[in-house]
Amino acid sequence: MKIAYLSYLFLVLGVSGYAQDKTVGYEKSMWAVRNSEYPRVTSDHRAIFKIVAPDANSVQLDLGRKYNMKKNIKGEWECITDSLGAGFHYYSLLIDGVAVNDPSSETFYGCGRMMSGIDIPYSDDDVRFSISDVPHGEISMKRYFSKISNEWRRIYVYTPPFYNKDNKEYPVLYLQHGGGEDERGWSQQGLTDIILDNLIAKGEAIPMIIVMTDGNTKDFTGSLLNECIPLVENAYRVKKGKEHRALAGLSMGGIQTLNTVIENPDMFSYVGVFSSGWFSNDKNKMFGDVEKYYNMLQNDTKKYNESFKQFFITMGGKEDIAYSNCQNMLKRFDEIGVKYTYFETPGGHTWPVWRESLYRFAKLLFE
């Protein structure tokens, strides 16, 4: 009788040690490493985590909010989260107070270090960020030596479907990551190839090349204009001229984008600024002389408005850490008369917001 009761108890509690509705199913996370059954994602968008750490005194899951994990008789620590928003989330495990990566999950460079990641599935009717049965492009990595940085650097390049089968030239979007990340971000966390493959297949975006560079340099503009663009235009079949170039970036990359296009309006016709904006009180001028850029816009507003076919600015709602900076910048733009398109979606300063931003921006390019 006692054994039967224990069997029933384990059936009800399930793998996580928490009572669950038997009707709620689960699937392995898309970023779980090979041969691992965790993390798992339930059909109601909760996540189940497990780690073996028999000698640990305490283990927590840090997913923005901290969850206390519970230890079972096998020395496995387990927990289940609340329902999470669809898309990518960074997380860490805190073992006796020390942040470590989950050995069951793929890791990603974010927040200035390698972090574990989990993706919560989108709704069944939202396939924009899911691999579909459509022609697929490719992402390749190319190394080059930077005389500006005096070091070897690399770019990741998305080429659209059929690039290797035709002789066409394509327009180019130069796409920048945020602070604490690098050139891998958009190709991994951002799902750039999946987003563009799906858009191109539906005829909702012009086939284009996307170049993802490393923005961690003291001279971003010089590196982009004098090294990356010439490299790309020599190595790939691209259409040359500003009308065939776009520059966009998220957070830090958004500020780098702003600085570059304001100083070089003859280089890009399309501008994307995601979850970003000039700092309102940047006394140390960490990202340049903000007033200098406002003055340039003020002194030749008509030129800038005619130069940019799209000046697309997005924000992850009021919970986005860049929200105030962005709103203050837009107020200045309105006072000056700068034309722009603004889009806002809930989600904060996160990859789900930036995937949405790229999806919407790509549809506006090179029309």
CORTA-V678746 format. One record per residue. N is the residue number from 1. PHI is phi in radians with two decimals (none if undefined). OMEGA is omega in degrees with one decimal (* if undefined). Layout:
BEGIN
n=N phi=PHI omega=OMEGA
n=N phi=PHI omega=OMEGA
END
This chain:
BEGIN
n=1 phi=none omega=-180.0
n=2 phi=-1.12 omega=179.3
n=3 phi=-1.11 omega=179.1
n=4 phi=-1.09 omega=179.1
n=5 phi=-1.14 omega=179.1
n=6 phi=-1.12 omega=178.2
n=7 phi=-1.08 omega=179.0
n=8 phi=-1.14 omega=-178.8
n=9 phi=-1.09 omega=179.2
n=10 phi=-1.13 omega=179.0
n=11 phi=-1.13 omega=-178.6
n=12 phi=-1.25 omega=-177.0
n=13 phi=-1.24 omega=177.8
n=14 phi=1.31 omega=-173.3
n=15 phi=-1.23 omega=-172.6
n=16 phi=-1.64 omega=-176.8
n=17 phi=1.45 omega=179.8
n=18 phi=-2.15 omega=180.0
n=19 phi=-1.06 omega=-179.2
n=20 phi=-2.28 omega=172.8
n=21 phi=-1.24 omega=-177.7
n=22 phi=-1.07 omega=-179.0
n=23 phi=-1.38 omega=-179.4
n=24 phi=-1.53 omega=178.7
n=25 phi=-1.54 omega=178.3
n=26 phi=-2.64 omega=175.6
n=27 phi=-2.44 omega=179.4
n=28 phi=-1.19 omega=177.5
n=29 phi=-1.01 omega=179.3
n=30 phi=-1.12 omega=-180.0
n=31 phi=-1.79 omega=174.8
n=32 phi=-1.14 omega=-178.0
n=33 phi=-1.22 omega=-178.8
n=34 phi=-0.96 omega=178.3
n=35 phi=1.26 omega=175.6
n=36 phi=-1.76 omega=179.0
n=37 phi=-1.70 omega=-179.6
n=38 phi=-2.26 omega=-3.8
n=39 phi=-1.17 omega=175.9
n=40 phi=-2.09 omega=178.8
n=41 phi=-2.13 omega=-178.9
n=42 phi=-1.43 omega=-178.4
n=43 phi=-1.19 omega=175.8
n=44 phi=-1.77 omega=169.6
n=45 phi=1.23 omega=167.3
n=46 phi=-1.58 omega=179.7
n=47 phi=-2.12 omega=-179.4
n=48 phi=-1.95 omega=-178.4
n=49 phi=-2.14 omega=176.4
n=50 phi=-2.57 omega=175.2
n=51 phi=-2.48 omega=178.4
n=52 phi=-1.58 omega=179.0
n=53 phi=-2.64 omega=-172.2
n=54 phi=-1.09 omega=-177.1
n=55 phi=-1.64 omega=-179.2
n=56 phi=-1.31 omega=177.2
n=57 phi=-1.58 omega=177.8
n=58 phi=-2.68 omega=176.9
n=59 phi=-2.40 omega=176.0
n=60 phi=-2.20 omega=171.1
n=61 phi=-1.74 omega=178.0
n=62 phi=-1.87 omega=-177.1
n=63 phi=-2.15 omega=-168.4
n=64 phi=1.50 omega=167.6
n=65 phi=-1.70 omega=179.6
n=66 phi=-1.64 omega=176.1
n=67 phi=-2.03 omega=174.4
n=68 phi=-1.37 omega=178.8
n=69 phi=-1.60 omega=-178.5
n=70 phi=-1.93 omega=-175.4
n=71 phi=-1.68 omega=176.6
n=72 phi=-1.69 omega=-174.2
n=73 phi=-1.21 omega=178.2
n=74 phi=-1.58 omega=-177.1
n=75 phi=1.44 omega=179.1
n=76 phi=-1.69 omega=177.8
n=77 phi=-1.73 omega=-172.3
n=78 phi=-2.37 omega=169.8
n=79 phi=-2.82 omega=174.8
n=80 phi=-2.28 omega=-175.1
n=81 phi=-1.54 omega=166.2
n=82 phi=-1.27 omega=177.3
n=83 phi=-1.11 omega=-176.0
n=84 phi=-1.94 omega=177.5
n=85 phi=-1.22 omega=-179.7
n=86 phi=-1.11 omega=177.2
n=87 phi=1.96 omega=-171.0
n=88 phi=-1.51 omega=177.1
n=89 phi=-2.38 omega=170.1
n=90 phi=-1.34 omega=171.6
n=91 phi=-2.73 omega=175.5
n=92 phi=-2.40 omega=170.4
n=93 phi=-1.88 omega=177.5
n=94 phi=-1.86 omega=-179.5
n=95 phi=-1.80 omega=-173.9
n=96 phi=0.86 omega=175.3
n=97 phi=1.53 omega=-178.2
n=98 phi=-1.73 omega=-179.9
n=99 phi=-1.33 omega=178.6
n=100 phi=-2.32 omega=175.8
n=101 phi=-1.47 omega=178.5
n=102 phi=-1.34 omega=-179.8
n=103 phi=-1.15 omega=179.8
n=104 phi=-1.62 omega=-173.9
n=105 phi=-2.15 omega=169.5
n=106 phi=-1.11 omega=178.7
n=107 phi=-2.03 omega=-175.0
n=108 phi=-2.46 omega=178.0
n=109 phi=-1.39 omega=179.6
n=110 phi=-2.74 omega=-178.2
n=111 phi=1.05 omega=176.7
n=112 phi=1.42 omega=178.3
n=113 phi=-2.75 omega=175.5
n=114 phi=-1.27 omega=-177.6
n=115 phi=-2.29 omega=171.9
n=116 phi=-1.31 omega=-179.1
n=117 phi=-2.46 omega=175.9
n=118 phi=-2.42 omega=178.3
n=119 phi=-1.99 omega=175.5
n=120 phi=-1.62 omega=-174.9
n=121 phi=-1.03 omega=173.2
n=122 phi=-1.37 omega=179.5
n=123 phi=-1.09 omega=-175.7
n=124 phi=-1.04 omega=-177.8
n=125 phi=-1.58 omega=177.7
n=126 phi=-1.96 omega=-175.6
n=127 phi=-1.83 omega=-176.0
n=128 phi=-1.09 omega=-174.7
n=129 phi=-1.98 omega=-179.4
n=130 phi=-2.02 omega=176.9
n=131 phi=-1.12 omega=-177.1
n=132 phi=-2.11 omega=178.6
n=133 phi=-1.46 omega=179.9
n=134 phi=-2.35 omega=174.5
n=135 phi=-1.05 omega=-175.7
n=136 phi=-1.97 omega=171.9
n=137 phi=-1.48 omega=-178.1
n=138 phi=-2.36 omega=170.7
n=139 phi=-2.02 omega=178.9
n=140 phi=-2.13 omega=179.6
n=141 phi=-2.02 omega=-178.9
n=142 phi=-2.25 omega=178.7
n=143 phi=-1.66 omega=173.9
n=144 phi=-2.68 omega=178.4
n=145 phi=-1.67 omega=-179.4
n=146 phi=-1.67 omega=175.4
n=147 phi=-1.27 omega=178.6
n=148 phi=-1.17 omega=-179.6
n=149 phi=-1.63 omega=-176.5
n=150 phi=0.98 omega=-179.8
n=151 phi=-2.81 omega=173.9
n=152 phi=-1.34 omega=179.1
n=153 phi=-2.29 omega=-178.6
n=154 phi=-2.58 omega=173.1
n=155 phi=-2.20 omega=171.4
n=156 phi=-1.87 omega=-172.9
n=157 phi=-2.23 omega=172.7
n=158 phi=-1.61 omega=172.3
n=159 phi=-1.96 omega=-172.8
n=160 phi=-1.27 omega=177.2
n=161 phi=-0.95 omega=176.2
n=162 phi=1.32 omega=178.1
n=163 phi=-0.99 omega=-177.6
n=164 phi=-1.42 omega=-178.0
n=165 phi=-1.99 omega=-179.4
n=166 phi=-2.22 omega=179.1
n=167 phi=-2.06 omega=-177.1
n=168 phi=-1.30 omega=170.6
n=169 phi=-1.80 omega=-173.0
n=170 phi=-2.21 omega=172.3
n=171 phi=-1.25 omega=-173.4
n=172 phi=-2.28 omega=169.0
n=173 phi=-1.85 omega=173.3
n=174 phi=-1.63 omega=-167.2
n=175 phi=-2.13 omega=-172.7
n=176 phi=-1.86 omega=176.7
n=177 phi=-1.43 omega=178.9
n=178 phi=-1.80 omega=178.8
n=179 phi=-1.12 omega=-178.3
n=180 phi=1.38 omega=178.3
n=181 phi=-2.21 omega=179.4
n=182 phi=-2.54 omega=-173.0
n=183 phi=-1.10 omega=178.3
n=184 phi=-1.39 omega=-169.9
n=185 phi=-0.97 omega=-176.2
n=186 phi=-1.18 omega=-178.3
n=187 phi=-1.38 omega=-178.1
n=188 phi=-1.82 omega=-180.0
n=189 phi=-1.10 omega=-174.2
n=190 phi=-1.44 omega=-179.9
n=191 phi=0.97 omega=-175.5
n=192 phi=-0.97 omega=-177.1
n=193 phi=-1.13 omega=179.9
n=194 phi=-1.14 omega=179.8
n=195 phi=-1.04 omega=-177.1
n=196 phi=-1.25 omega=177.4
n=197 phi=-0.97 omega=-177.9
n=198 phi=-1.18 omega=179.4
n=199 phi=-1.14 omega=-178.6
n=200 phi=-1.11 omega=-179.4
n=201 phi=-1.07 omega=179.9
n=202 phi=-1.53 omega=-177.6
n=203 phi=1.29 omega=-177.3
n=204 phi=-1.70 omega=175.9
n=205 phi=-2.52 omega=175.9
n=206 phi=-1.25 omega=174.5
n=207 phi=-0.96 omega=-175.4
n=208 phi=-2.57 omega=171.1
n=209 phi=-1.67 omega=177.1
n=210 phi=-2.13 omega=-177.7
n=211 phi=-1.95 omega=-178.8
n=212 phi=-1.92 omega=-174.7
n=213 phi=-1.84 omega=177.6
n=214 phi=-1.55 omega=-178.9
n=215 phi=-1.49 omega=-179.4
n=216 phi=-1.43 omega=-178.9
n=217 phi=-2.64 omega=-179.8
n=218 phi=-1.27 omega=-179.0
n=219 phi=-2.24 omega=-177.9
n=220 phi=-1.10 omega=-176.6
n=221 phi=-1.06 omega=178.9
n=222 phi=-1.08 omega=179.8
n=223 phi=-1.13 omega=-178.7
n=224 phi=-1.16 omega=-172.9
n=225 phi=-1.31 omega=-172.7
n=226 phi=-1.71 omega=-179.0
n=227 phi=-2.15 omega=-173.6
n=228 phi=-1.19 omega=-177.7
n=229 phi=-1.09 omega=175.6
n=230 phi=-1.03 omega=178.0
n=231 phi=-1.06 omega=-178.5
n=232 phi=-1.12 omega=-176.8
n=233 phi=-1.26 omega=174.1
n=234 phi=-1.55 omega=-172.8
n=235 phi=-1.68 omega=-175.7
n=236 phi=-2.25 omega=178.2
n=237 phi=-1.44 omega=-176.8
n=238 phi=-2.13 omega=172.2
n=239 phi=-1.37 omega=-177.4
n=240 phi=-1.71 omega=-177.9
n=241 phi=1.88 omega=-173.5
n=242 phi=-1.04 omega=-178.2
n=243 phi=-1.16 omega=179.9
n=244 phi=-1.92 omega=-179.5
n=245 phi=-2.17 omega=173.9
n=246 phi=-2.28 omega=176.5
n=247 phi=-2.33 omega=179.5
n=248 phi=-2.54 omega=177.8
n=249 phi=-2.84 omega=178.1
n=250 phi=-1.87 omega=175.4
n=251 phi=0.91 omega=177.0
n=252 phi=-0.94 omega=178.8
n=253 phi=-1.12 omega=175.9
n=254 phi=-1.20 omega=177.1
n=255 phi=-1.18 omega=176.7
n=256 phi=-1.06 omega=176.8
n=257 phi=-1.10 omega=179.5
n=258 phi=-0.99 omega=-177.6
n=259 phi=-1.03 omega=-175.7
n=260 phi=-1.20 omega=-175.2
n=261 phi=-1.29 omega=178.6
n=262 phi=-1.20 omega=178.8
n=263 phi=-1.39 omega=-175.7
n=264 phi=-2.37 omega=-177.6
n=265 phi=-1.17 omega=179.4
n=266 phi=-1.49 omega=-176.7
n=267 phi=-1.80 omega=-173.9
n=268 phi=-2.39 omega=176.2
n=269 phi=-1.78 omega=-177.0
n=270 phi=-2.24 omega=-175.0
n=271 phi=-2.26 omega=176.4
n=272 phi=-2.21 omega=-179.5
n=273 phi=-2.20 omega=-174.9
n=274 phi=-1.88 omega=177.3
n=275 phi=0.85 omega=-174.5
n=276 phi=-2.70 omega=179.1
n=277 phi=2.85 omega=179.2
n=278 phi=-1.04 omega=178.5
n=279 phi=-1.10 omega=-178.8
n=280 phi=-1.27 omega=-177.9
n=281 phi=-2.29 omega=-178.7
n=282 phi=-1.63 omega=-175.0
n=283 phi=-1.09 omega=-179.4
n=284 phi=-1.50 omega=178.7
n=285 phi=0.91 omega=-178.2
n=286 phi=-1.03 omega=-179.3
n=287 phi=-2.03 omega=176.7
n=288 phi=1.71 omega=-179.3
n=289 phi=-1.49 omega=-174.5
n=290 phi=-1.06 omega=-178.3
n=291 phi=-1.09 omega=176.6
n=292 phi=-1.06 omega=-179.0
n=293 phi=-1.21 omega=177.1
n=294 phi=-1.09 omega=179.1
n=295 phi=-1.12 omega=178.3
n=296 phi=-1.10 omega=177.8
n=297 phi=-1.15 omega=-179.5
n=298 phi=-1.11 omega=-174.6
n=299 phi=-1.31 omega=-178.4
n=300 phi=-2.58 omega=-175.6
n=301 phi=-1.01 omega=-178.1
n=302 phi=-1.05 omega=-179.9
n=303 phi=-1.07 omega=-178.1
n=304 phi=-1.18 omega=179.8
n=305 phi=-1.11 omega=178.2
n=306 phi=-1.39 omega=-175.8
n=307 phi=-1.30 omega=-174.3
n=308 phi=-1.74 omega=177.1
n=309 phi=-1.23 omega=174.5
n=310 phi=-2.46 omega=171.4
n=311 phi=-2.14 omega=-166.6
n=312 phi=-1.81 omega=-176.1
n=313 phi=-2.15 omega=-180.0
n=314 phi=-2.19 omega=-179.2
n=315 phi=-2.61 omega=-179.0
n=316 phi=-1.55 omega=178.6
n=317 phi=1.31 omega=-177.8
n=318 phi=-1.15 omega=179.0
n=319 phi=-1.41 omega=177.1
n=320 phi=-1.23 omega=-175.8
n=321 phi=-1.14 omega=179.0
n=322 phi=-1.69 omega=-172.1
n=323 phi=-1.03 omega=-177.1
n=324 phi=-1.10 omega=178.8
n=325 phi=-1.04 omega=-178.9
n=326 phi=-1.13 omega=-178.7
n=327 phi=-1.12 omega=177.1
n=328 phi=-1.11 omega=178.3
n=329 phi=-1.15 omega=-179.4
n=330 phi=-1.12 omega=176.1
n=331 phi=-1.09 omega=176.9
n=332 phi=-1.13 omega=177.8
n=333 phi=-1.03 omega=-179.0
n=334 phi=-1.12 omega=179.4
n=335 phi=-1.12 omega=-179.0
n=336 phi=-1.36 omega=-176.9
n=337 phi=1.77 omega=178.0
n=338 phi=-1.29 omega=178.8
n=339 phi=-1.51 omega=179.1
n=340 phi=-2.72 omega=173.3
n=341 phi=-1.99 omega=-176.1
n=342 phi=-2.07 omega=176.8
n=343 phi=-2.34 omega=-179.3
n=344 phi=-2.26 omega=178.5
n=345 phi=-2.47 omega=178.8
n=346 phi=-1.11 omega=175.3
n=347 phi=2.48 omega=178.0
n=348 phi=1.35 omega=-175.4
n=349 phi=-1.66 omega=-168.9
n=350 phi=-2.45 omega=-179.7
n=351 phi=-1.11 omega=175.9
n=352 phi=-1.00 omega=177.9
n=353 phi=-1.17 omega=-175.7
n=354 phi=-1.29 omega=172.4
n=355 phi=-1.08 omega=178.1
n=356 phi=-1.07 omega=-180.0
n=357 phi=-1.11 omega=178.9
n=358 phi=-1.11 omega=179.5
n=359 phi=-0.96 omega=-177.5
n=360 phi=-1.31 omega=-179.0
n=361 phi=-1.16 omega=-177.3
n=362 phi=-1.03 omega=-179.5
n=363 phi=-1.22 omega=-177.1
n=364 phi=-1.69 omega=-169.0
n=365 phi=-1.50 omega=166.6
n=366 phi=1.05 omega=179.7
n=367 phi=-1.32 omega=*
END
